[in-house]
C-alpha cells in the first residue's frame, strides 16, 4: 500500500538491518527499490547504509538541498523507497515524501530516531510523527533491562554529555540507548 511509514527507535534497535532486509525482500521478488541515507552520516563512508551486524549497502545521499519530488517522479518504476537516518530530513522534505507516496502510489519507509541526546525532537522526526500514515516503534533495551526510548551521548571518557550541538556523528563509542529512568539518573 502506498503510504509514508516511519519506523523509529532509540539507538541500536536494528533500524538499518530492518531496512536492508526489506530491500532484499523486494529485490528477491524482482522489484526495484531506491535507498537513501543522510549525507551527514559518514560512519561507514558517504552513501553507505551500514548495519551493526555487518551488512552494508550503497545508497543515494540526501542533504538539505535534496528535492524528493524531483527525484521520485510519477513514472518512477520503483516498488518502494527506503530512507535511513530519517531524523536528518527537513520538514519540507517529509512533506514532499508524504505527497509523493500518495500522488505517485509509492510506499516510502523512513527509519530514524525520534530525539537527540538532550531528549529534544529532531525536526525530521517531528515532521514524520505528524505526517506519516503508519508509525511503528522498533524496540530495544537499556543496559538496566528496561525498554530504551532515549539516546545518550558520551564523551571520550564515556561520561554522559548534557550540552552541545544536536548532531555529532558517531556510533556505539559516542552514543548508547537508554530508558527514561537511566537517562534522567544523573542529568
C-alpha positions, 0 to 999 in steps of 0.5 A: 500500500502506498503510504509514508511509514516511519519506523523509529527507535532509540539507538541500536534497535536494528533500524538499518538491518530492518531496512536492508532486509526489506530491500532484499525482500523486494529485490528477491521478488524482482522489484526495484527499490531506491535507498537513501541515507543522510549525507551527514552520516559518514560512519561507514563512508558517504552513501553507505547504509551500514548495519551493526551486524555487518551488512552494508549497502550503497545508497543515494545521499540526501542533504538539505538541498535534496528535492524528493519530488524531483527525484521520485517522479510519477513514472518512477518504476520503483516498488518502494523507497527506503530512507535511513537516518530519517531524523536528518530530513527537513520538514519540507522534505517529509512533506514532499515524501508524504505527497509523493507516496500518495500522488505517485502510489509509492510506499516510502519507509523512513527509519530514524530516531525520534530525539537527540541526546538532550531528549529534544525532537529532531525536526525530521522526526517531528515532521514524520510523527505528524505526517506519516500514515503508519508509525511503528516503534522498533524496540530495544533495551537499556543496559538496566533491562528496561525498554530504551526510548532515549539516546545518550551521548558520551564523551571520550571518557564515556561520561554522559554529555548534557550540552552541545550541538544536536548532531555529532556523528558517531556510533556505539563509542559516542552514543548508547540507548537508554530508558527514561529512568537511566537517562534522567539518573544523573542529568 
